[in-house]
Amino acid sequence: MSFRSNKNGENILPFPGRRTLGSPGPVALLPVLIVLHQETSTPGRVGNALRALGHTLDIRRPRFGDSLPETLDQHAGAVVFGGPMSANDPDDYVRREIDWIEIPLRENRPFLGICLGAQMLAKQLGARVAPHQEGRVEVGYYPIRPTAAGHALCPDWPEHVYHWHGEGFQLPRGSELLAEGDDFPVQAFQHGHAFGLQFHPDVTYAMMHRWTTRGCVRMDSPGAHPRHLHFEGRAIHDVIERAWLKNFINGWLARAPRSVVLEAAE
């Protein structure tokens, strides 16, 4: 399935308070499950894109005792976000989250893992997650190269995207590589209805301020960019990354089973 925008206008949102000529009344959409890993974490720009499409967000933090659903029958999809922990950590909540990803995989529901979430998805699929062999990190804007499969899925990939990580992962067996990088070769991949992004299209301007202030220890690591380059990079690359994310989220949710869409409309 392609994530290309529909030129006939089906994906155009009407202005608030107005009805598109000939359009049906508003449809209650299923919520999207959001998994966060810190008390102050937010779904950022991914959450904004989902709300703009009409979805509510079911936000849960398993690290602090929230449970995860036994099925995604009542959700349009699930997004697992990043965090400072590792997919290799022995904490119970990390193990439970990785095990839980088997549910959207088995039910063929839209799943998106971002940074740590992508590493958890890769680990659930049997791939190795590990630091760079030379201790390098990606903290700031770095280039990515979409593959032919990535271009076929979603157009207009950004040339540079925002990163904040010190571990990467192998391409899981049976998965399709969508974008590659230099120090960390696997930057985006697809496995059925599940997607993993090593980078952070979710980061808002406010989040960047917080991360570059409170997360400064990793900014001393090999390969990390100094704080001022984060904002210089945002001024250059963010418009394209934001437009790409909107198109990606639209197509990602379109992969929900038709039966789920029909149930939501009833």
C-alpha positions as CSV (number, residue, x, y, z in Angstrom):
1,M,0.0,0.0,0.0
2,S,1.3,3.4,-0.9
3,F,1.2,6.4,1.5
4,R,1.0,8.8,-1.4
5,S,-1.5,11.6,-0.9
6,N,-4.8,11.2,-2.7
7,K,-5.2,13.9,-5.3
8,N,-8.9,13.6,-5.4
9,G,-9.2,15.3,-2.0
10,E,-10.4,12.4,0.2
11,N,-7.8,13.2,2.8
12,I,-8.5,16.9,3.0
13,L,-9.8,17.9,6.4
14,P,-12.7,20.4,6.4
15,F,-12.2,23.7,8.3
16,P,-13.6,23.5,11.9
17,G,-17.3,24.3,12.0
18,R,-17.8,23.7,8.3
19,R,-19.1,20.7,6.3
20,T,-17.7,19.7,3.0
21,L,-20.4,19.8,0.3
22,G,-22.1,16.4,0.1
23,S,-20.0,14.9,3.0
24,P,-21.6,12.7,5.6
25,G,-21.8,13.7,9.3
26,P,-18.8,13.4,11.6
27,V,-17.6,9.8,12.3
28,A,-16.4,8.9,15.7
29,L,-12.9,7.4,15.2
30,L,-11.3,4.8,17.4
31,P,-8.5,6.1,19.7
32,V,-4.8,5.5,19.0
33,L,-2.9,3.8,21.8
34,I,0.1,5.9,22.9
35,V,2.9,4.3,25.0
36,L,5.3,6.7,26.7
37,H,8.3,6.1,29.0
38,Q,8.7,9.1,31.2
39,E,6.4,11.1,33.4
40,T,6.9,14.3,31.4
41,S,6.9,12.7,27.9
42,T,4.4,13.7,25.3
43,P,3.4,12.3,21.9
44,G,4.6,15.6,20.4
45,R,4.0,16.1,16.7
46,V,2.7,12.6,16.1
47,G,0.0,13.2,18.7
48,N,-0.8,16.5,17.0
49,A,-1.1,14.7,13.6
50,L,-3.4,12.1,15.0
51,R,-5.7,14.6,16.7
52,A,-5.9,16.6,13.5
53,L,-7.2,13.4,11.8
54,G,-9.9,13.2,14.5
55,H,-8.5,10.5,16.8
56,T,-8.3,10.7,20.5
57,L,-5.2,9.4,22.3
58,D,-5.2,6.6,24.8
59,I,-2.0,7.5,26.7
60,R,-0.4,4.8,28.9
61,R,2.9,4.6,30.7
62,P,3.6,1.0,31.6
63,R,6.8,2.1,33.4
64,F,4.5,3.7,36.0
65,G,2.0,0.9,36.3
66,D,-0.4,1.4,33.4
67,S,-1.6,-1.8,31.8
68,L,-1.6,-2.5,28.0
69,P,-4.7,-3.9,26.3
70,E,-5.0,-7.6,25.5
71,T,-6.2,-6.7,22.0
72,L,-6.3,-3.7,19.8
73,D,-9.9,-4.3,18.7
74,Q,-10.8,-1.0,20.4
75,H,-7.9,1.0,18.9
76,A,-7.1,2.3,15.4
77,G,-3.4,1.6,16.0
78,A,-0.6,1.9,18.5
79,V,2.6,4.0,18.8
80,V,5.5,3.2,21.1
81,F,7.7,6.2,21.6
82,G,11.3,6.7,22.7
83,G,13.0,7.1,26.1
84,P,16.4,7.1,27.8
85,M,16.3,3.4,28.6
86,S,17.5,0.5,26.4
87,A,15.5,-2.3,24.8
88,N,18.2,-4.5,26.4
89,D,17.4,-3.4,29.9
90,P,16.2,-6.2,32.3
91,D,13.4,-4.1,33.8
92,D,10.1,-5.9,33.9
93,Y,8.2,-3.2,32.0
94,V,10.7,-3.2,29.2
95,R,10.3,-7.0,28.8
96,R,6.5,-6.7,29.0
97,E,6.4,-4.0,26.3
98,I,8.5,-6.0,23.9
99,D,6.4,-9.1,24.5
100,W,3.2,-7.0,24.1
101,I,4.2,-5.9,20.6
102,E,3.3,-9.5,19.5
103,I,-0.4,-8.5,19.8
104,P,-0.4,-5.8,17.0
105,L,1.8,-8.0,14.9
106,R,-0.6,-11.0,15.3
107,E,-3.7,-8.9,14.8
108,N,-2.2,-7.1,11.8
109,R,-3.0,-3.7,13.3
110,P,-1.1,-0.5,12.5
111,F,1.9,-0.2,14.8
112,L,4.6,2.4,14.9
113,G,7.8,2.3,16.9
114,I,9.9,5.5,17.2
115,C,13.5,5.2,18.4
116,L,13.3,3.0,21.5
117,G,9.9,1.8,20.2
118,A,11.5,0.8,16.9
119,Q,14.3,-1.0,18.8
120,M,11.6,-2.9,20.8
121,L,9.9,-3.9,17.6
122,A,13.1,-5.1,16.1
123,K,13.9,-7.1,19.3
124,Q,10.4,-8.6,19.3
125,L,11.1,-9.7,15.7
126,G,14.4,-11.4,16.7
127,A,16.9,-8.7,15.6
128,R,19.9,-7.6,17.6
129,V,19.8,-4.2,19.4
130,A,23.3,-2.8,20.4
131,P,25.4,0.4,20.7
132,H,27.6,1.5,17.8
133,Q,30.8,-0.5,17.9
134,E,32.9,2.7,18.1
135,G,30.6,4.3,20.7
136,R,29.2,6.8,18.3
137,V,25.7,8.3,18.7
138,E,23.3,10.2,16.6
139,V,22.1,13.3,18.5
140,G,21.0,16.1,16.1
141,Y,20.2,16.1,12.4
142,Y,21.7,13.4,10.2
143,P,21.2,12.3,6.6
144,I,19.1,9.4,5.7
145,R,18.6,7.7,2.3
146,P,15.2,6.2,1.4
147,T,15.4,2.9,-0.4
148,A,13.3,2.1,-3.5
149,A,10.8,0.5,-1.2
150,G,10.7,3.6,0.9
151,H,10.1,5.8,-2.1
152,A,7.3,3.5,-3.3
153,L,5.6,3.6,0.1
154,C,5.8,7.3,0.9
155,P,7.1,10.2,-1.3
156,D,9.2,13.2,-0.4
157,W,11.4,11.8,2.3
158,P,13.5,14.5,4.1
159,E,17.2,14.4,3.4
160,H,18.0,15.0,7.1
161,V,16.0,13.9,10.1
162,Y,16.3,14.5,13.9
163,H,17.9,11.8,16.0
164,W,18.6,11.2,19.7
165,H,20.0,7.7,20.3
166,G,23.1,5.7,21.1
167,E,21.9,2.2,20.0
168,G,20.8,0.8,16.7
169,F,19.4,-2.5,15.4
170,Q,19.7,-5.0,12.7
171,L,17.0,-5.3,10.0
172,P,14.7,-8.0,11.3
173,R,14.2,-11.1,9.2
174,G,11.3,-10.8,6.8
175,S,11.3,-7.0,7.1
176,E,11.7,-4.4,4.3
177,L,14.3,-1.6,4.7
178,L,12.7,1.8,4.0
179,A,15.6,4.1,4.8
180,E,19.3,3.8,5.6
181,G,22.0,5.8,7.3
182,D,25.7,5.9,7.8
183,D,26.7,5.1,11.4
184,F,23.4,3.3,12.0
185,P,22.4,1.7,8.7
186,V,18.8,0.8,9.6
187,Q,16.8,4.0,9.9
188,A,13.3,2.9,8.9
189,F,11.7,-0.5,8.2
190,Q,8.4,-2.2,7.6
191,H,7.1,-5.5,8.8
192,G,3.6,-6.0,7.6
193,H,1.5,-3.3,9.2
194,A,4.3,-2.5,11.7
195,F,6.9,0.3,11.1
196,G,10.0,1.2,13.0
197,L,11.7,4.7,12.7
198,Q,15.1,5.1,14.3
199,F,14.7,8.9,14.1
200,H,12.4,11.4,15.8
201,P,9.8,13.1,13.5
202,D,7.7,13.6,16.7
203,V,10.0,16.3,18.2
204,T,8.4,19.7,18.5
205,Y,10.4,22.9,19.0
206,A,9.6,22.9,22.7
207,M,10.7,19.3,23.0
208,M,14.0,20.2,21.3
209,H,14.6,22.9,23.9
210,R,14.0,20.4,26.7
211,W,16.1,17.6,25.3
212,T,19.1,19.8,24.5
213,T,19.0,21.3,28.0
214,R,18.2,18.3,30.2
215,G,19.8,15.6,28.0
216,C,23.2,17.3,27.6
217,V,25.3,14.4,28.9
218,R,24.9,12.4,25.6
219,M,25.8,15.5,23.6
220,D,29.4,14.9,24.8
221,S,29.4,11.6,23.0
222,P,31.3,10.9,19.8
223,G,29.2,12.0,16.8
224,A,26.8,14.2,18.7
225,H,26.1,17.7,17.4
226,P,26.4,20.7,19.7
227,R,23.2,22.4,20.8
228,H,23.3,25.3,18.4
229,L,23.4,22.9,15.4
230,H,20.2,21.3,16.5
231,F,18.3,24.6,16.0
232,E,20.2,25.5,12.8
233,G,19.3,22.1,11.4
234,R,15.6,22.5,12.4
235,A,15.5,25.8,10.5
236,I,16.7,24.0,7.4
237,H,15.1,20.6,7.6
238,D,12.0,20.8,9.8
239,V,9.4,21.9,7.1
240,I,10.1,18.9,5.0
241,E,10.2,16.5,7.9
242,R,6.9,17.8,9.2
243,A,5.2,17.5,5.8
244,W,6.6,13.9,5.4
245,L,5.3,12.9,8.9
246,K,1.8,14.1,8.1
247,N,1.7,12.1,4.9
248,F,3.2,9.1,6.6
249,I,0.7,9.1,9.5
250,N,-2.2,9.4,7.0
251,G,-1.1,6.3,5.2
252,W,-0.1,4.4,8.3
253,L,-3.6,4.6,9.8
254,A,-5.1,3.7,6.4
255,R,-3.7,0.2,7.0
256,A,-6.3,-0.5,9.8
257,P,-8.5,-3.5,8.9
258,R,-11.6,-2.4,7.1
259,S,-13.8,-4.2,9.7
260,V,-12.3,-1.9,12.4
261,V,-13.1,1.2,10.3
262,L,-16.7,0.1,9.7
263,E,-17.2,-0.6,13.4
264,A,-16.0,2.9,14.3
265,A,-18.5,4.4,11.8
266,E,-21.5,2.6,13.2
